[in-house]
């Protein structure tokens, strides 16, 4: 189908905030955080901007793709909020890369990176030439109420970028929504902090992850056992474990990397993808499923064949 990934990179803040440090900030315990979420630490941006991290991730991805920035024909940036209300973070990135091309942001919360890939697919199908740069990045710490122990321990900052070209790597995609504001939101007011009903998010996330994985397998004419790796949005280790149990998949088939990052929203999947690539765990010909869920409530999954060699 429409595309394949030919370059990848990530960028994360320097400051590490451990669970023990969180104990000093809010009424919680390291053991409680670890047992409920699987998180041990997270990266928090202090004196760092999304602008500099987006540029860093994009430059790595462009170099990895063995192209010049000038060959990028479109930038799609998945984030719930960049450094400016306007211009878009994608436009800021285009400026910093020294290129002139269409550049837009997309907000689908934690599902944003997959929705950005979907928009990129549409551009290729419309006949776009050249390469598309897709970034998924969040600085969730700026939306935290650090007196709310239910949410502030969950999130972290960072993200990644991929360069895409026309190709036949995409096997299938599936997207869905269950419109709901109350379960998870960040109001556009003077506080703009995360409000979340954890129990309802958990129920939705586990159920929809299973549904999306099954749906995209069906569209790809693939059996679940034929999928080499499932890379889910890294929201909570218990959510991933719950979905894995319902899917009855192999222990090493689904990837969990939340321990040292927390939930980085739209940034989580591209960062895990880059982790696996750098470790040499992604082999040409592998079948992957990327699956995400987030505010909206939004969800999606793609099944692709990995075409890139390390």
ABEGO torsion letter per residue (X at the ends): XABBBABBBBBBBABBBBAAAAAAABBBBAAAAAAAAGBABBBBBBGBBAAAAAAAAAAAAAAAAGBBAAABABBBBBBABBABAOBBAAAAAAAAAGBBBBBBBBBAEAAAAAAAAAAAAAAAAAGBBEBBBBBBBBBAAAABBAABAAAAAABBBEEBBBBBBBEAABABBBBBBBBBAAABBBBBBAAGBBBBBAAAAAAAAAAAAAAAAAAAAAAAGBBAAABABBBBBBABAAAAAAAAAAAGBBAAABBBAAAAAEBAEAAAAAAAAAAAAAAGABBBGBBBBBBBBBBOBBBBBBBBBBABBX
